[in-house]
Amino acid sequence: MLFYFTILIDFLGMGITLWLSFYLLGRGFPSRLTLYAVVTLLAVATFFLGAYLNDCLENTYATGQIAGCCNETE
């Protein structure tokens, strides 16, 4: 159960940060501060993607499933 909540938080975090970074890039004023915020948000989205991949690989190795990521084992 905790694994699925972790995956949900990873996806929500990545989705929100990607949306906000693209929104700022498209709608923000062409200032240096906006570009810094976009780069920072893209880095945070990359962190959430890495956390998701780490969780999936850890679960795959722990359960012995090779077929794919985030399969139900119960």
C-alpha positions, 0 to 999 in steps of 0.5 A, a space after each residue: 500500500 505504501 508503495 502505491 502511495 509513493 508512486 502516486 506522490 512521485 507522479 503528482 510531483 512530477 506532473 505538477 512541476 512539469 506543468 508549472 515549468 511549461 506554464 512559466 516558459 510559455 506565459 512568463 515574462 522573458 526575464 532571467 528570473 523566470 528562466 531560473 525558475 523553469 530550470 529549477 522546476 525541471 530539475 525537481 521534475 527530474 528528481 521525481 522521475 528518478 525517485 519513481 524509477 528507483 522505486 520501480 527498480 527496487 520493487 522489481 528486484 525485491 519481488 523477482 518480477 522482470 515483466 515490467 514496472 509496478 505490477 501487482 504482486 498480491 
